[in-house]
Amino acid sequence: MQDWSWEVANPLDIDKYVQHYLSLTDEDKKFALMEIIIQAVENQEKTVEFSKCWGVLEPILKENFSLHKWSIWYWSFFETDDLANCWLIAPFMREVWYSANGFFDKSSIG
């Protein structure tokens, strides 16, 4: 199965994913689980649910920016300025990116 972390993400299970994430110490596991969490937030069908989930996710990403900077960059979708052709989460991820870097610099993903 290709892109399993995106395929298995269930938006209804986001609270379970976050609680498990917060209990982890292994960075590889945290990285993999964060991909699922981000996809689960992206898949929220209602704006109010998306906003609630983003409110939980944003501080985790900011606190763990160095671990998740590749994912933040990826989901920011800097390849276009047309946010209508991006993921719903892209502008929010861009805000996280900018708050940590102040600007877009692909070399900073490392």
ChimeraX attribute file (.defattr): number of C-alpha atoms within 10 A of each C-alpha:
attribute: neighborCount
match mode: 1-to-1
recipient: residues
	/A:1	5
	/A:2	6
	/A:3	8
	/A:4	11
	/A:5	17
	/A:6	16
	/A:7	12
	/A:8	11
	/A:9	21
	/A:10	16
	/A:11	21
	/A:12	13
	/A:13	12
	/A:14	21
	/A:15	14
	/A:16	10
	/A:17	19
	/A:18	19
	/A:19	10
	/A:20	12
	/A:21	20
	/A:22	10
	/A:23	10
	/A:24	12
	/A:25	9
	/A:26	9
	/A:27	12
	/A:28	11
	/A:29	11
	/A:30	20
	/A:31	17
	/A:32	15
	/A:33	19
	/A:34	22
	/A:35	19
	/A:36	23
	/A:37	26
	/A:38	24
	/A:39	21
	/A:40	24
	/A:41	25
	/A:42	20
	/A:43	19
	/A:44	20
	/A:45	10
	/A:46	9
	/A:47	10
	/A:48	10
	/A:49	15
	/A:50	18
	/A:51	13
	/A:52	13
	/A:53	21
	/A:54	19
	/A:55	11
	/A:56	14
	/A:57	17
	/A:58	15
	/A:59	12
	/A:60	16
	/A:61	20
	/A:62	17
	/A:63	11
	/A:64	13
	/A:65	16
	/A:66	12
	/A:67	16
	/A:68	21
	/A:69	20
	/A:70	17
	/A:71	18
	/A:72	25
	/A:73	20
	/A:74	15
	/A:75	22
	/A:76	23
	/A:77	19
	/A:78	16
	/A:79	8
	/A:80	10
	/A:81	10
	/A:82	9
	/A:83	14
	/A:84	9
	/A:85	10
	/A:86	16
	/A:87	15
	/A:88	18
	/A:89	20
	/A:90	21
	/A:91	17
	/A:92	16
	/A:93	24
	/A:94	20
	/A:95	16
	/A:96	21
	/A:97	22
	/A:98	13
	/A:99	11
	/A:100	14
	/A:101	11
	/A:102	10
	/A:103	11
	/A:104	13
	/A:105	11
	/A:106	10
	/A:107	6
	/A:108	10
	/A:109	14
	/A:110	6
